[in-house]
Amino acid sequence: MSNIDFETDKANVLQKTDNIRSLADQVERLEGLQKRLELQEDNIKNTKKELEHISGEVIPTMMSEMGLSHLKLMDGSSVDVKPNYSANITIANREAAFNWLRNNGLGDIIKNEIKKCRRNFSTYSLEIKQQ
């Protein structure tokens, strides 16, 4: 016959309950951090768009309307407006376009870029079910 120890069983149940509460708190904390990060990333995207708009459209247009291509500021910094040309070639046409450039003596304008891909292995999918 086995002995039943209600006090020990009660302590074990309480410990498990505390652990579950602690785990749930950490899951809620994780969700909050994920939401905060998403908001910050959206803010960065919007700030970059605004920066591109002001530096690529507003200031050059204003300087052009004033007939300026160079402006020196009081702090010694300067702003220059210079034309910038760029183009993209679809992946399907890339090899043919590069060959045409090389065959016509323009191969030196081809930029070779190596991009480093970073994988995020710390992405978790958590689901909490209530019973």
Protein Blocks (a to p, Z undefined) as FASTA:
>chain_A
ZZddfklmmmmmmmmmmmmmmmmmmmmmmmmmmmmmmmmmmmmmmmmmmmmmmmmmmmmm
mmmmnopabdcdfkopacdddddddddddfklmmmmmmmmmmnopmmmpccddddddddf
kbccdddddZZ
